[in-house]
Amino acid sequence: MKLLLHTCCAPCSVYCIDELRSENIEPTVYWFNPNIHPYMEYKARRDCLKEYTKSINVEAIFEEEYGLDEFCKNVVCDLKNRCQNYCYRVRLEQTAKYAKEHGYDTISTTLLVSPYQKHEILKEQGEEIAQKYGLNFLYRDFRVGFREGQAKARELGLYMQKYCGCIFSEEMRYYNRNPIQTTNTNGYEIPKEPRMQVKKIENKEDYIDLLLEADPSKDMIHKYLNDSDVYALKKEDELISIAVILHIDRKTLELKNIVTKENYRNKGYAKTLLKSLCGNYKQKYDRMLVGTTENNIPFYVKQGFDKYEKTIKNFFIDNYKEEIKDGELTCTDLIYYSKDLKKK
């Protein structure tokens, strides 16, 4: 894969580049942002990205176009839809053109890291434009690492912009046209309502007590925990749900454990966490397995685990010292279903 990564700024690139490199994908950064104004803001973001890419030894290409006049001509009659009708499309189109002309086979964008952009529209337009030029569009839901990337950017002393990019988004900072009350966090304008985030957990043992609420055997948990990825759904710093994902082979994962804190149950948080993980993993894996009890089959089927795989008879009798109850059900068999992660 030869990837040309459209990049809007250094802070947004931090997590994206780190994540791609963790997958052994080395991107070439591509700067083309004629929607960023005024000029000193354009220059500050561009120069910061130049310094950052040099510091981490990433190849970077800078396509200079401070396009204020062209931008205004194209958006003035439809300001509410300027992002999707102009800002996204003009940058993705130019990225694809450059990629095609210079031997790249894949494009993507760091805009996918921002929870404040229209994510599904970005994905749709990226795939459409890539196909038009005979390229691949590498999709990642980088939003899971947004706050992590922003924190690292601040630690590195990178220039942190105060608005999205164009003169109209800058205007909103001062005239408060956004109906959602916001607070400035030395980055973007962020709603005061706490945002949900999914974060990978390193200190797995600290969460044993919560995992035991879904799998009441420490021995069983330890059999899979060390070899698994553990993710937490959090609201600011408060833990809500946690999930354990075991890598079976190059194409298959297994959901080994998912549990929500008692005071947050039956509010859709486990569904939110699972949906996020499936969306992220589908870039590298084809399917996810889950072994469950009879009572929980409807929940997983609704989440897309709609293919029956197998039943392990007497699993809970053979592997647990005490009787396992799920509501009124005495658990005996472990029933496996799978989800096709590639299925739309």
VOGU-3710 file (C-alpha; in Angstrom, 3 decimals, decimal comma):
1> mklllhtcca> 0,000/0,000/0,000  1,220/3,464/-0,921  -0,912/5,862/1,115  -1,379/9,599/0,586  -2,918/10,994/3,761  -4,682/14,327/3,386  -3,826/16,232/6,560  -5,676/19,239/7,930  -3,284/20,092/10,772  -0,583/18,671/13,026
11> pcsvycidel> -2,736/17,939/16,122  -5,230/15,896/14,095  -2,400/13,971/12,449  -0,840/12,766/15,714  -3,146/9,841/16,491  -3,753/9,001/12,822  -0,055/8,606/12,034  0,645/6,709/15,255  -2,224/4,312/14,569  -1,259/3,742/10,933
21> rsenieptvy> 2,347/3,073/11,877  1,165/0,554/14,469  -0,375/-1,290/11,497  2,918/-1,023/9,557  1,379/1,515/7,189  3,711/4,420/6,450  1,685/7,402/5,176  2,831/10,344/3,121  1,264/13,499/4,555  -0,434/15,757/2,023
31> wfnpnihpym> -1,250/19,374/2,872  -3,963/20,954/0,733  -6,377/23,142/2,703  -7,695/26,145/0,768  -10,549/26,438/3,255  -8,330/27,618/6,129  -8,435/31,374/6,733  -7,254/34,015/7,490  -3,726/33,741/6,104  -1,888/33,855/9,449
41> eykarrdclk> -4,031/30,921/10,642  -3,286/29,064/7,395  0,427/29,728/7,858  0,446/28,731/11,545  -1,159/25,342/10,838  0,981/24,669/7,769  4,262/25,572/9,460  3,429/23,537/12,556  2,721/20,508/10,374  6,030/20,987/8,548
51> eytksinvea> 7,939/20,973/11,821  6,020/18,016/13,245  6,423/15,775/10,202  10,152/16,482/10,166  10,413/15,602/13,857  8,803/12,178/13,342  10,418/11,456/9,954  7,231/11,341/7,924  7,382/12,350/4,279  5,201/15,408/3,691
61> ifeeeyglde> 4,026/17,214/0,564  2,729/20,765/0,791  0,401/21,952/-1,954  0,141/25,700/-1,500  -3,217/27,301/-2,165  -4,597/29,956/0,118  -8,001/29,898/-1,542  -10,075/32,552/0,210  -11,628/34,050/-2,947  -12,483/30,683/-4,506
71> fcknvvcdlk> -13,799/29,418/-1,182  -16,145/32,371/-0,719  -17,475/32,115/-4,293  -18,323/28,450/-3,755  -19,953/28,565/-0,327  -21,608/31,959/0,020  -24,993/30,736/-1,259  -25,092/27,611/0,931  -23,197/28,312/4,151  -24,918/25,630/6,237
81> nrcqnycyrv> -23,705/22,875/3,909  -20,289/24,328/3,105  -18,374/21,517/4,821  -19,823/18,644/2,844  -20,441/20,483/-0,423  -17,093/22,236/-0,655  -14,545/21,860/2,145  -14,478/18,047/2,202  -14,894/17,487/-1,507  -12,328/19,979/-2,810
91> rleqtakyak> -9,616/18,590/-0,537  -10,366/14,919/-1,147  -10,591/15,517/-4,895  -7,196/17,232/-5,028  -5,660/14,509/-2,845  -6,956/11,863/-5,250  -5,655/13,766/-8,291  -2,193/14,091/-6,802  -2,184/10,456/-5,708  -3,139/9,241/-9,179
101> ehgydtistt> -0,497/11,389/-10,866  2,307/10,384/-8,505  1,904/6,626/-8,130  -0,096/6,326/-4,891  -2,759/3,622/-4,778  -4,616/4,680/-1,608  -5,880/7,910/-0,041  -7,282/8,844/3,350  -7,716/11,921/5,548  -7,038/13,009/9,116
111> llvspyqkhe> -10,485/14,619/9,130  -11,689/11,159/10,180  -10,228/11,730/13,655  -12,514/14,626/14,529  -15,817/13,970/16,319  -16,943/17,406/15,076  -16,863/16,575/11,366  -19,618/14,799/9,421  -17,975/11,403/9,623  -20,273/9,319/7,439
121> ilkeqgeeia> -20,267/11,963/4,698  -16,467/12,032/4,750  -16,379/8,271/4,374  -18,934/8,299/1,561  -17,187/11,071/-0,358  -13,752/9,542/0,181  -14,854/6,208/-1,239  -16,670/7,855/-4,150  -13,729/10,074/-5,135  -11,154/7,315/-4,718
131> qkyglnflyr> -13,180/5,046/-6,997  -13,426/7,834/-9,577  -9,615/7,918/-9,826  -9,111/4,165/-9,616  -7,743/4,343/-6,070  -8,556/2,782/-2,714  -9,924/4,782/0,195  -8,478/3,673/3,509  -11,228/4,175/6,074  -10,536/4,265/9,789
141> dfrvgfregq> -12,752/5,512/12,581  -9,910/7,450/14,168  -12,344/9,246/16,507  -11,626/6,735/19,273  -8,176/8,335/19,613  -9,146/11,985/19,238  -8,589/13,030/22,844  -5,469/10,904/23,124  -4,017/12,618/20,055  -4,991/16,077/21,285
151> akarelglym> -3,377/15,416/24,667  -0,150/14,275/23,010  -0,208/17,328/20,718  -0,459/19,633/23,718  2,402/17,805/25,423  4,508/18,321/22,291  3,668/22,018/22,232  1,986/21,897/18,812  -0,110/24,824/17,655  -3,690/24,135/18,770
161> qkycgcifse> -6,275/25,858/16,599  -9,371/27,415/18,130  -11,837/26,663/15,325  -12,411/24,281/12,440  -10,773/26,262/9,645  -12,781/28,678/7,524  -13,691/32,276/8,241  -17,286/31,317/8,979  -16,304/28,816/11,649  -14,033/31,477/13,141
171> emryynrnpi> -16,988/33,883/13,204  -18,978/31,355/15,244  -16,401/31,627/18,025  -17,417/35,206/18,678  -21,107/35,301/17,789  -22,075/31,971/19,375  -24,349/30,891/16,531  -24,061/27,295/17,634  -27,156/26,452/19,721  -25,058/24,113/21,863
181> qttntngyei> -23,227/25,931/24,643  -19,515/25,369/24,295  -16,342/25,691/26,259  -12,880/26,387/24,863  -10,331/23,664/25,575  -7,339/25,157/23,782  -8,306/23,104/20,771  -11,780/22,932/19,290  -14,972/24,376/20,642  -16,360/21,441/22,653
191> pkeprmqvkk> -19,892/21,110/24,021  -20,140/21,165/27,792  -22,161/17,962/27,713  -19,592/15,231/28,501  -18,623/13,252/25,417  -18,340/9,510/25,182  -14,969/8,065/24,245  -13,566/4,586/23,764  -10,045/4,040/25,049  -7,738/1,069/25,038
201> ienkedyidl> -6,856/-0,095/28,548  -3,338/-1,161/29,495  -3,772/-1,829/33,231  -6,111/-4,763/32,619  -5,892/-6,259/36,112  -7,448/-3,143/37,601  -10,762/-4,089/35,984  -11,045/-7,678/37,200  -13,836/-6,883/39,674  -16,044/-5,445/36,926
211> lleadpskdm> -15,227/-8,285/34,501  -16,248/-10,777/37,178  -19,799/-9,438/36,989  -20,067/-10,966/33,506  -17,713/-13,925/33,946  -17,643/-15,057/37,591  -14,382/-17,008/37,365  -10,996/-15,342/37,814  -9,331/-18,424/36,397  -11,382/-18,223/33,207
221> ihkylndsdv> -10,751/-14,485/32,861  -7,011/-14,916/33,262  -6,976/-17,526/30,518  -7,880/-14,908/27,937  -7,114/-11,526/29,491  -3,364/-11,312/28,894  -3,700/-12,107/25,189  -6,656/-9,768/24,652  -7,263/-6,102/23,956  -9,364/-4,362/26,584
231> yalkkedeli> -11,404/-1,263/25,794  -13,381/1,047/28,038  -16,275/3,323/27,190  -15,920/6,455/29,297  -17,790/9,676/29,874  -14,940/12,073/30,584  -12,978/10,055/33,186  -15,875/7,940/34,418  -15,918/4,308/33,346  -19,210/3,065/31,919
241> siavilhidr> -18,582/-0,171/30,002  -15,645/-2,451/29,297  -15,047/-5,078/26,613  -12,375/-7,749/26,102  -11,431/-8,742/22,541  -9,274/-11,813/21,834  -7,423/-12,157/18,524  -8,084/-15,666/17,201  -6,239/-15,458/13,887  -5,446/-12,907/11,179
251> ktlelknivt> -9,092/-12,557/10,189  -11,071/-13,489/13,307  -11,713/-11,909/16,712  -13,725/-13,079/19,685  -15,648/-10,919/22,109  -14,751/-12,622/25,389  -16,373/-10,282/27,867  -18,490/-7,136/27,829  -20,001/-5,570/30,917  -21,521/-2,245/31,945
261> kenyrnkgya> -21,421/-0,743/35,431  -24,674/-1,440/37,225  -25,924/2,148/37,404  -25,526/2,539/33,610  -27,140/-0,701/32,481  -30,095/-0,936/30,074  -29,255/2,420/28,517  -27,543/1,205/25,333  -23,938/1,729/26,433  -22,785/-1,826/25,717
271> ktllkslcgn> -24,280/-1,478/22,246  -22,391/1,802/21,757  -19,093/0,253/22,812  -19,577/-2,836/20,667  -20,547/-0,796/17,611  -17,425/1,337/17,976  -15,140/-1,684/18,295  -16,673/-3,473/15,310  -16,325/-0,324/13,219  -12,656/0,001/14,121
281> ykqkydrmlv> -11,707/-3,662/13,756  -13,445/-4,185/10,419  -10,505/-2,546/8,649  -8,254/-5,515/9,473  -10,587/-8,378/10,402  -13,428/-10,199/8,645  -15,521/-11,467/11,542  -16,087/-11,370/15,286  -17,272/-14,341/17,348  -19,166/-14,261/20,605
291> gttennipfy> -19,997/-17,141/22,927  -23,148/-16,467/24,890  -25,977/-17,955/26,879  -29,457/-18,555/25,523  -30,865/-15,445/27,213  -28,427/-13,108/25,478  -28,807/-14,386/21,922  -31,441/-11,718/20,995  -29,105/-8,885/22,070  -26,207/-10,110/19,954
301> vkqgfdkyek> -28,358/-10,908/16,926  -29,617/-7,305/16,985  -25,975/-6,159/16,956  -25,285/-8,133/13,797  -24,114/-11,443/15,267  -26,611/-13,275/13,100  -24,735/-16,391/11,999  -24,907/-19,451/14,239  -21,492/-21,134/14,543  -21,590/-23,917/17,128
311> tiknffidny> -22,662/-25,007/20,595  -20,284/-26,246/23,259  -22,378/-28,607/25,322  -22,112/-28,404/29,120  -19,493/-25,652/28,912  -20,567/-23,948/32,126  -20,862/-27,241/33,985  -17,420/-28,444/32,892  -15,542/-25,161/33,401  -17,094/-23,552/36,469
321> keeikdgelt> -17,094/-24,913/40,001  -20,403/-23,299/40,930  -23,738/-23,179/39,136  -23,925/-20,197/36,776  -27,219/-18,311/36,638  -28,354/-15,812/33,999  -31,571/-14,426/35,415  -33,798/-17,456/35,935  -31,755/-19,545/33,495  -29,214/-22,072/34,771
331> ctdliyyskd> -26,410/-21,888/32,214  -25,207/-25,130/30,671  -24,256/-24,675/27,026  -22,116/-21,949/25,411  -23,621/-20,923/22,081  -21,446/-19,232/19,453  -22,619/-16,680/16,913  -20,539/-14,555/14,554  -20,762/-11,143/12,919  -19,490/-10,378/9,419
341> lkkk> -17,525/-7,181/10,040  -17,371/-6,367/6,345  -21,123/-6,586/5,881  -22,806/-3,215/5,400
//
